[in-house]
Amino acid sequence: MQYEPSYFERIGISREEIDQRIESAWKTLFEGSENERIYFEAGSDMGYMVDTGNIDVRTEGQSYGMMMAVQMDKQDVFDRIWKWTMTYMYMAEGPNAGYFAWSCGLDGKKNSYGPAPDGEEYFALALFFASHRWGDRDAPFNYSEQARQILFHCIHKGEHEPGNPMWNPANYLIKFIPNCEFTDPSYHLPHFYELFARWANEEDRPFWQKAAAASREFLPRSCHPVTGLAPEYSYYDGRPNFYNDHGDFYSDSYRVAANLGLDALWFGRKPYQKEIIDKIHRFFADKRPEEYRWYRIDGTPRPEPALHPVGLVATNAMGALATEGPLADKMVRLFWDTPLRTGERRYYDNCLYFFALLALSGRYRIY
């Protein structure tokens, strides 16, 4: 099967090598040894993704695993993860009814009764893709209906039931958590919202179109005008929010470059995407991964090393989909020459790594 476009092929890597790398990465993360994998089966029909650095199961990881599985046509893995999620993470009552607890123990016990909106948005799109690839079945595998219900709660919570929506209804921007009024730039996925505007409940589709436009206007405001770096948390006007020391360029922030790249891949490049990615690439051009730091968004290094350097290599490479040229090629080549991360912190890095493999191979597709 041919996948287009493929950045890897443009820099001289063969289709055979690319497909072998993807299959090898899948086998490591989903079928490897106890010290390699991040996916584990539970009983006869469930499974979960482990944050190996924190030893818990997060909606981030579960939704990432589902997106990986639907992209790889692995319905059994997808269904196992979704059933575990619905069994243990779904909240049927209280102010967060209809949402998912963002963190659970490996035994399924909720560590928190609060949700994290990045999980919900990934769940929804992965479920739509599953419906389109495999068809809907009986609940909880009536994928498209589940997706529409998630999105309904995300924007209507608080109108007719207790709780707060995950998007601010006045400015259409995603919140960091429902009961706050600030955001996380890495949560902004306008390319997802474009698809929600096609497939969500019909009356909600204009909201999602406005959300896509609002996020595309927001992202340039949140990225530094010289370095292109975004903070982990920000106010709606793009200014860094230093709540709990999250106003700098750190682990969450890496995903902004990847998101810009995927938006460009799916819906075409836009000038602001190229401008931001070119600045990020210039900032990292003279830095080696082992030297990556925690940075202020103006580029000032803090003393702490980057917690997820392999993930940063991956997201910088995925951002290349929004631009082109020798520096972008260099970032993609650096990623290709970087192996999966090993050790206790491998979960986040290797999730970002796998998504970059899919995107740069042309195999991260709309279904």
N, C-alpha and C positions, 0 to 999 in steps of 0.2 A: 504494500500500500504506500502511496506517495503522500507526504504531508508537506504542505506549503503554507507560508514561507518557512525556510529553515536557516537560521543564522549559522548554525554549526557547519552546514554544507558550504555556505558562502566563504567560510575561512578554511576550507579544504579538508574537513572531516567527512569521511564516507558515511553513507546511509547505514551501511552494515555496522560500522563502529558505533554510530549513534544508537541504533536499536539495541545493540548488545549492552551498551552502557545503561540504558534505561531498564532493560530486563534484569541486569545484574543488581542495579540499585533497588528495584522492587523486591527481588529475592532477599537482599540483605535486610531491608527494613521490615518486610512482612513475613519472611520465612527463615530468617537467619538464626544464629545461635542466640541464647539468652542475653549475651553481651553485645549483640549487634542489632537485633530487631527493636522496633518501637511499637509493634503491633502484637497483641496477644489474644488468643482465643479464650473464651469463658464458657464452659459448658458445651452443649451440643449446637447452640445456634446464636451465640453472642460473641463479641470481641471488642477490644478497646485499645486505644493508643495511649501509651504511657509517656508523660513528661518525665524523662529519666533524671532530670536535674532536681525535680521537686517531688518525685514519686507520687504523682496523682494523675487523674484523668481529667482533661479540660475540654470544654466545648470547642476551644480552638483546635485541639488535636483531633477530636472526634470528627469535626466538620472537615478538617484537612484530609483525614483518612478517607472520608466518604468522597471528597472531590478527587483524590488520587485514584480511588477504586473505580469510579465511574469513568474517568479518563482512560484507565487501563482495561475497561470492560471486565471487571472482577465483581460480578453481582453478589456472589456469596460473601465476600469480605464486606462489601457495602451494606448488605442486609444485616450482617452480624453487628457491625458498628452501630447502625441505626437502631436495632432492637435494644442493644445495651443502653444507648442514649435515651430512648423512650422509657425503658424500664427504670433507670436509676436517676437520670438527670432532669427529666420533664417534671415541671411543677404544675399540679392540677388545681391547687387552691392557694389562697393568700394573695397579697398584692402583686406577686410576680407570676400568677397563674397564666399558663400559655407560653411562658419562657422556660429556659433550661438553666439549671444550677451550673455555674461556670466551672466548679471544681468538685470532684468526688474522689474518695479513696478508691483503691483498687478493688475493694469489696463492694463498691457501689454506694457507700454511705456518703451523703452530701457533706462537703466541707463548708459550704456556703449556700444560702438560699437566694443569692443574688445572681443575675445573669450578666454576660459580657456580649455586647451586640455583634462583635466580629464573629462569634459562633453562629448566631442566628442567621446572619446574611450568607455565610458559607453553607449552612444547612439548607437554606432555601434554594440556592442555585444548584447545589449538588442533587437535591431531590428533583428539581425540574429536569435536569440532565438525565437522571435515572429514569424518569417517566418517559422521556423522549427516546432513550436507548432501549429500554426493556419493557415498557408498558406498566400500567398500574395494576396492583393486585388488591387483596383484602388488607384492611388496616393491620399493622401500621405501614404496610407497603403500598398503600394508595398514594404514591409519592407526590403527585402534583397537588392533590388536596392537602396533604400535610404541608407542602411548601406554601400554598396560599393561606393556610391558617396561621403559619408562623408570621408571614408578612402582614396579615391583618392585625395581629396583636402588636406587632412592632410599631405600627403607626396609629392605631386606634385605642391603645391601652389608655385608660383614664377617662374615656368619653362616656362609657356606659358601665364601667366596672372599676374597682380600685386599681391603683398603680399608675405608672408613668410610661409614656411611649419611648421607644429607642431613638426616634428621630424628633428633632425639634419641629413642631408643626408650623412655626412661623418662618424659619429660615431653611428648612428641609435638610439640615445637617445632622449627621449621625452623632450621638452622644457617646461619651466614654462608658458610662453606665446610665440606666434610665433615670435615676433620681439625682442627676447632676446637670449642670448647664455648661459643660465644656466638652471638648472632643479629643480624639486621638487621630492625627493625620493618617496613620497607617490603616485606620478602619474605613477610609473613604475609597469606595470601589464603584466609581461611576459606570464602569463597564458591566458590573452586575446589575446596577439599577436600570440600565438600558434594557436588559433582558427581563427584569421584573416588570417594566413598563409594557412588555408584550404579553406576559404570562400570569401576572397577579390578577386578583379579582378586578373585573372590568372597571368598576367605579374607582379603584385605587391607582389605575395606570397613569393618570395625569400627575399624581403625587410623585411617582417614581421617575417620571421624565423630568420633573422639576428638581428632584433630588440629584439626578445625574448632572444636570446643569449647575446646581449649587455646589456640588463637590468639585467639579472642574474649575469653578471660579475660586473656591476656597484653597485648593492645593497650592497654587502659586503664592498665595499670601502666607502660607505656613512654612515655606522653604526659604532659607536665607538667600538674599539677593546675590551674594558672592560665592558661597560654598554649595548652595543647593540643599544643604542639610536641613531636615525637619526635626522638631522636638518630638518626644514621646506624647506629651499632652500639650494641647494648646487651647486658647480661647477661640471663640467663633471668628474673631477678626484675624486669626493666624498667629497672634503673639504667643510665645511660649508660656505655658502654665507650669510653674515650678512646684506644684503640689506634690509632696512626698519625693521631691528631687527628680521629677520627671520632665523637666523643661529642656533637657539636653538631647543630643543625638545619641541614642542608645538602642537597645535591642528591638523594641517595637518599631523604631524609626526606620530600620533597614528596609522594611516592607514597602515603604513609599516608592522607592525606585522600581521594585518588582511590579507594583500595581500600575505605575505609569507605563511600564513596558507591556504589560498584558493588555491594558486599554488600547495602546497603540496597535498591538497585534490584532485585536478583535475589531476595532472600530476606526482604525487609521490614525496615523500620527497627527499630532497637533503641535503647533509651535511651542507652547509652554512646556510640553513634555520634553521636547528636545533640549530646550534651554536649561531646564532643571537637571536633566541627566548629564548633559555636557559639563555643567558645573561640578556635579558630584564626581564624575570621572576625572576631571582635572584635579580635584582635591585629593583623590586617592592615587593619582598616577605615580607619585614618587614614594609610595608607602608599601611596605611588604605586609602580608597578612599577620605575621607574627608580631608586628609592631603596632597593629591597630589598637586604638585607644577608645575610651569614653570621651566624646568631644562636646564642647559647647557648639551651638549651631553656627557660630562664626568661625569655627575651625580650631579654636584654642583647645589643646589637649588637656584632659584631666589626668591625674596620676594613675587612675584605674585602667587596666587593660580591657579591651573588648571581651565580653563574655562569650560571644558567638562569632568568632572571626570567619569561620567557614560559611555561615549564613550570610555574612556581609559580602563575601566574595560572590556568593550566588546571586544575591539581589542586585548588586552592581552590574553583574553580567546580564541579568534579565532586563535591567533598565536599558540595555543596548538596543532593544527592540524599538525604542522610541527615537533612536538616532542612528548614526553610522560614522564610519571613518576609522583611522588607525587606532585611536584611543579606545573606542568602543570595541574594536576587534581585540585589542590587548586585554580588555576586561573579560571578554568571552573566552579567550585562550587561557587566561589565568584560571578561570573557573574550570574549564575542561581538564586542566592539568592538576586540579585539586581533588583529592579523594574525599569520599564521605568521612564525616567526623566519627571518631571512636570515643569511648569513655562515657562518663556519666552525663555529660552535657550534650550528648549527640542528638537528642530529640528535636529541638528547635532548629538547629543548623541543618539537619538532614531533611526536615520538612521543606525548608526554603530551598535546599539543594534539589530535591525531587521536582518541585514546581519549576525551578529554573531549567532543569533538564527537559521537562515537557514543553515549556514555552520556546526555548531556543532550538528545539528539534521540530517545531511546528505541530507537536502532538498535544498541546493544551488547547482543546477545541470547544466550540459552541455546539451543543447537541440540542 
